[in-house]
Amino acid sequence: MISHDSQGPGVLLVEDEILVRMFAIDALEEAGFRVEQAGAAAEAMAMLQRVRPGLRAAIVDVGLPDRAGDQLAADLRALHADLPVLIASGRNERELKERFSADAGVGILVKPYTASMLVDALAALGVQAIPTAGAGAGHANRNAPSP
């Protein structure tokens, strides 16, 4: 599924939990990002082939149904070294940080997260949205944690 509500930079969101995905989409769109979404690793890889030129970053959940998100993140970086990847995890962040410590293009975001934490984590990777007229003024509670 592809969302075109915003004309800002594209972000691929790979998240299987629908409530978390809806929260993240809302937060990202409110910040001015255009969101492409996938619920599984295979769907994300297929989508990547279609939307890669417009993508500025990927956000990957660790607990995907068809493959570990950290493996997907490593593959994304191997295929597209210029694509920053943010790994969202409620699991052991230390292990993830150790695994990706040599790759400045990978960031870790601990769940549950707020909208501002999500946007700030992307900014730390050098990915910022282009402000839109509605960015930041909408209905997302930027301090509410993800479900």
C-alpha positions in Angstrom: 0.0 0.0 0.0 1.3 3.4 -0.9 0.3 6.7 0.8 0.6 9.9 -1.2 -0.8 12.3 1.4 2.4 14.3 1.6 4.8 15.4 -1.1 7.8 15.4 1.3 10.7 13.0 1.3 9.8 9.3 1.0 10.2 6.9 3.9 9.6 3.2 3.7 8.0 2.0 6.9 8.1 -1.8 7.5 5.9 -2.6 10.5 3.5 -5.6 10.9 1.6 -4.3 13.9 -1.2 -2.2 12.4 -1.7 0.1 15.4 2.1 0.9 15.5 2.1 1.4 11.7 -0.9 3.7 11.8 0.7 5.8 14.6 4.1 6.0 12.8 2.4 6.9 9.5 0.4 9.7 11.1 3.5 11.0 12.9 5.7 10.9 9.8 3.0 12.5 7.6 2.4 15.2 10.2 6.2 15.9 10.1 6.1 16.3 6.3 7.2 12.9 5.1 5.6 10.8 2.3 5.2 7.2 3.7 5.4 4.0 1.7 4.4 1.1 3.9 4.9 -2.6 4.1 3.8 -5.2 6.7 6.5 -7.8 6.0 10.1 -8.0 4.7 9.2 -9.7 1.4 6.6 -6.9 0.7 9.2 -4.3 1.6 11.8 -5.7 -0.8 9.3 -5.9 -3.6 8.2 -2.3 -2.9 11.8 -1.1 -2.7 12.3 -2.0 -6.4 9.3 0.3 -7.4 9.9 3.3 -5.1 13.6 3.4 -4.4 14.4 6.6 -6.4 12.1 8.7 -4.1 13.1 7.1 -0.8 15.3 9.0 1.7 15.1 6.4 4.5 13.6 3.1 5.8 12.2 2.3 9.2 12.2 -1.4 10.0 10.6 -3.2 12.9 12.7 -6.0 14.3 9.8 -8.4 14.8 8.5 -9.0 11.3 6.4 -12.1 10.5 8.5 -13.4 7.6 12.1 -12.4 8.6 14.0 -10.7 11.3 14.1 -6.9 10.8 17.7 -6.6 11.6 18.5 -9.0 8.8 16.3 -6.9 6.5 18.1 -3.8 7.6 21.5 -5.3 6.8 20.2 -6.4 3.4 18.8 -2.9 2.6 22.2 -1.4 3.5 24.0 -3.9 1.4 21.8 -3.2 -1.6 21.5 0.5 -1.1 24.4 1.8 1.0 23.1 5.4 0.7 19.7 4.6 2.2 19.7 5.3 6.0 17.8 2.7 8.0 16.2 3.2 11.4 15.6 -0.1 13.3 12.6 0.1 15.7 12.8 -2.5 18.5 11.3 -3.3 21.8 14.0 -5.9 22.3 17.7 -5.8 23.3 18.9 -2.5 21.8 22.5 -3.1 23.0 22.9 -6.2 20.7 21.5 -4.2 17.8 23.8 -1.2 18.5 26.8 -3.6 18.6 25.8 -5.3 15.4 25.5 -2.0 13.5 28.1 0.1 15.3 30.4 0.3 12.3 27.5 1.6 10.1 26.7 5.3 10.6 23.7 4.8 8.2 21.8 2.7 10.7 20.1 4.0 13.8 18.2 2.3 16.6 14.8 3.5 17.9 13.5 1.9 21.1 9.8 1.0 21.4 7.6 2.4 22.6 8.4 5.7 21.0 6.8 9.1 20.6 6.3 10.9 17.3 9.0 13.4 18.2 11.4 10.5 19.0 10.7 9.0 15.6 11.3 12.2 13.7 14.4 13.0 15.8 15.8 9.6 15.2 15.5 10.1 11.4 17.1 13.6 11.8 20.0 12.0 13.6 20.5 9.9 10.4 20.5 13.1 8.4 16.9 12.7 7.1 14.6 15.6 7.6 11.2 16.3 6.1 10.4 19.3 4.1 8.0 21.3 6.2 4.5 21.4 4.7 1.6 23.8 5.5 0.0 21.2 7.8 3.2 19.7 9.3 3.2 19.8 13.0 -0.2 21.5 13.2 -2.4 18.4 12.7 -4.0 15.8 15.0 -1.0 13.7 16.0 0.0 14.0 19.6 3.7 14.2 19.2 4.3 13.1 22.8 2.0 10.1 22.9 3.9 6.9 22.8 3.4 4.4 20.0 1.0 1.6 20.9 
